[in-house]
């Protein structure tokens, strides 16, 4: 093996031999190596620059995270405001019913309340609220809360909801309140 073959770098460039005859810090292709003090200063400068860049990126990311959180809150507030605006119409109707209730016959008052109730339920449904009234359906403990039992008139009605005491609600498919119910049961029946 010739000296030229022994002293080539990874890319095949000639490397000047070091003091022991092996490739060393003398530089590439006869170019003198950078003095240690200059190399240390250069590397310290690069480290400082990279540290500064890292701190700027961290600060930018922190600002981005805060901005996204603020925008998310603002978006939720705007959505709630839009829902409240739709409910104000129902509230205005209710105010009119209350204001006119002194001189209004009971049947007319009841009819007005039914219309306001219907309008309110329509707005709630449009917002994603679903009413759960399971009377006559099979008891489902994941959606219903049994507050009492009553003997089943026949075995086919066992574990069926007999009465709904308080309707349950889902909001966009998520249960927010279980229905409170009375359930038919054959247990204990002789």
C-alpha positions, 0 to 999 in steps of 0.5 A, spaced: 500 500 500 502 506 498 503 512 502 497 516 498 493 510 499 494 510 506 492 517 507 486 518 504 479 521 508 472 518 507 471 521 501 478 519 498 481 526 499 488 526 501 489 527 508 496 529 511 500 525 516 500 526 523 506 526 527 506 519 528 505 517 521 497 517 521 492 522 518 492 527 523 490 534 525 495 537 520 489 539 515 486 536 508 490 536 502 495 540 505 491 546 508 493 547 515 489 545 521 485 551 525 488 552 531 485 550 537 483 556 540 480 559 534 476 552 533 474 553 541 471 560 539 468 558 533 464 552 536 462 556 542 460 561 537 456 556 534 453 553 540 451 560 543 447 561 536 444 554 536 442 556 544 439 562 542 435 559 536 433 554 540 430 559 545 427 563 540 423 557 537 421 555 544 418 562 545 415 562 538 412 555 540 409 557 547 406 564 544 403 559 538 400 554 544 397 560 548 394 563 541 391 557 540 388 556 547 385 563 547 382 562 540 379 556 542 376 559 548 374 565 543 370 560 539 367 556 544 364 563 547 362 565 540 358 558 539 355 559 546 353 566 544 350 564 538 346 559 542 344 564 547 341 569 541 337 563 539 334 562 546 333 569 547 327 569 542 324 563 546 325 568 553 321 574 549 315 569 548 315 567 555 316 574 557 310 576 553 306 570 556 307 572 563 306 579 562 299 577 559 297 572 564 293 576 568 287 577 563 288 571 559 284 565 560 287 559 563 286 555 556 289 560 552 295 561 557 296 553 557 296 553 550 301 559 550 306 555 554 305 549 550 308 553 544 313 556 548 315 549 550 315 546 543 319 552 541 325 551 546 325 544 545 326 545 538 332 550 539 335 545 544 334 539 539 338 544 533 343 545 538 344 537 539 340 536 545 336 529 545 331 528 550 331 521 553 324 518 555 324 511 556 317 509 558 315 502 555 323 501 553 327 496 556 331 498 562 338 500 560 343 502 566 348 506 562 342 511 560 337 510 566 337 510 573 332 506 577 329 509 583 324 504 584 321 498 582 314 495 581 311 488 580 311 486 573 304 485 570 307 479 566 314 476 565 315 479 558 315 486 562 320 484 567 326 489 566 322 494 562 321 501 564 314 502 567 314 510 568 319 516 567 320 520 573 325 525 570 327 525 563 334 524 561 338 528 556 344 527 551 348 532 548 351 531 541 351 523 543 354 524 550 349 522 556 349 528 560 343 526 565 340 519 566 333 518 566 330 517 572 325 511 572 321 506 575 322 499 572 318 493 572 321 487 576 319 479 577 324 479 583 320 477 589 314 476 586 311 469 588 
